Amino acid sequence: MAGLIATFTDSGWIVGVAAFLLVLLFGMFRDVQTEIPELPPEQPAPLSTDLPLGFGRAMLRGLPSPLIVLSRKGRVIYANSAAEALVSHVEVGAHISNIFRAPEFVAALGRAQASGQPQSVAFAARLGTERILEAQIGPLPKGNDFGVTAHTILQIEDRTQARRMETLRRDFIANASHELRTPLASIIGYIETLRGPAQDDPEAQAEFLGIMARQAARMQRLVDDLMSLSRIELNAHQRPDGRCDLTELAAECIRALAPSSLLEDVQVVMAGAAAPCFVVGDRDQLLQVLANLIDNAIKYSGQGGKVTITPNMTSSRHPGQWGLSVQDTGPGIAREHLPRLTERFYRISAAKSRDKGGTGLGLAIVKHILNRHGGRLDIDSTLGEGSTFTIWVPSYPDRDPEPEPE
C-alpha cells in the first residue's frame, strides 16, 4: 500500500489524490482482508475483478472518471462504471489493444510498462463516433488491492467536446476578424484616397463617402449580431417562461419590414388561420427570430416575389408545439447546403450575402434562440422554386395544439 501511495504522490497524476483516499478507505472499511501470496513469475495468475468489500469499493465504482486496471500482458482486470459507460465493449480479459487501437496510445502504454514512469497521451478512438480521449497511464506496485497480476492503471478523460469547442472558438475568432477586416480595410483605403487624389474632387468624395457609410453600417450589423449571439449563449440554459402569440409577432414583423418589402417589390402575406398562437417564450428573442427569417425571405425572393407566412401549424413530429413557416419565391437552396445553413458565417455565396447586407450570423442566431426555447428550425428548399423555414416552439399550457396526421 505504501508503494501505491508513493507512486500516486510522486507522479502528480490526476487521479492520485482520489486513489490515495480510496486506498485508505479500503483499509478502514474492509470486512475481511486476507494476504494473497505473490505467485512466481512463471505461474500465470487468474484475472479477477474482486476488490475488498466496503465503502471504498463502492466509491471507486462510482467515480466519474473512467478507470481501467491492466495486467502485465495488457489485459483488463478491472473497469469501473464510468469506463463501461464510455467504452461499451470493455470487459475483463479483453486486451487493451482491441479496445483502443490508436498507435500513439499503444506506444505510450508500452513506455509506461517498460520504464515504470507515468505517461500522458491524447488519441482518437472510434466509439460509435470518433472521440478524442486523453489517458493518464501509471504503474501499480506489487501487492496492491487489485491483486498480484495488476500492473497498470489508466485514467481516461473524454476531451471530444472540449476540443470541438476549442476549434469552434478558434474558427469563430478567425471568421469574425476576417469579416471585420474587409470593410475596415475598405474604409481606410477610401479615407486615404479622400485625403490625397480625391481631396479636390466633389463627385469622387460623394461616391466614396457613400461606400464608406455602407461598409461602416455592415460592420455595425456584424458587431450587433456578435453581441446578440453572445447574450443568447449567456442565457442558453435558462428556459423562458413568458407567454407570446406567434401570430401577433409575425404581424408586427410584417409592419416593421414594410419599407424593405416595398423597396424590394416583394409582397408579404399572412396565410392560414390568423387565430392566436400562444407559445412559451421570450418575446424579444422570438421577434428577432421572425424578423431574421422574414427579412431574409424578402431579400432573396427577388423583384416581384412573394413571401407567405403561415402560423398555427401542427405536426405529429412536433407534439405540444406550434409551428410558423416563412416561405419565399427565391432561387432555392441546393440540398447539400441545408445541414450547414445555421453554422456561423456559413454562406452559399459570400459575395451575394454581403451585397444584401448579410453577416452570416442570422440563421445561427435563430438556431440558438430556438434551442434555448426547446424548439426547432426545419428547412425545406427546392432549386428554382424557393425555400420554406419553419420554426417550432412549445405551446403555452392553456391551449395545446392538436397534431394533424401526416
ABEGO torsion letter per residue (X at the ends): XAAAAAAAAAAGBAAAAAAAAAAAAAAAABABBBBBBBBBAABBBBBBABBBBEAAAAAAAABABBBBBBBAAGBBABBBAAAAAABAABBBGBBAAAABABAAAAAAAAAAAAAGBBBBBBBBBBBGBBBBBBBBBBBBBBGBAAEAABABBBBBBBAAAAAAAAAAAAAAAAAAAAAAAAAAAAAAAAAAAAABAAAABAAAAAAAAAAAAAAAAAAAAAAAAAAAAAAAAAAAABBBABBBBAAAAAAAAAAAAAAAAAAAGBBBBBBEBABBBBBBBBAAAAAAAAAAAAAAAAAAAEBGBBBBBBBGBBBAABBGBBBBBBBBABAEBBAAAAAAAABBGBBABAAAAAAAGBAGAAAAAAAAAAAAAGBBBBBBBBBGAEBBBBBBBBBBAABBBBBBBX
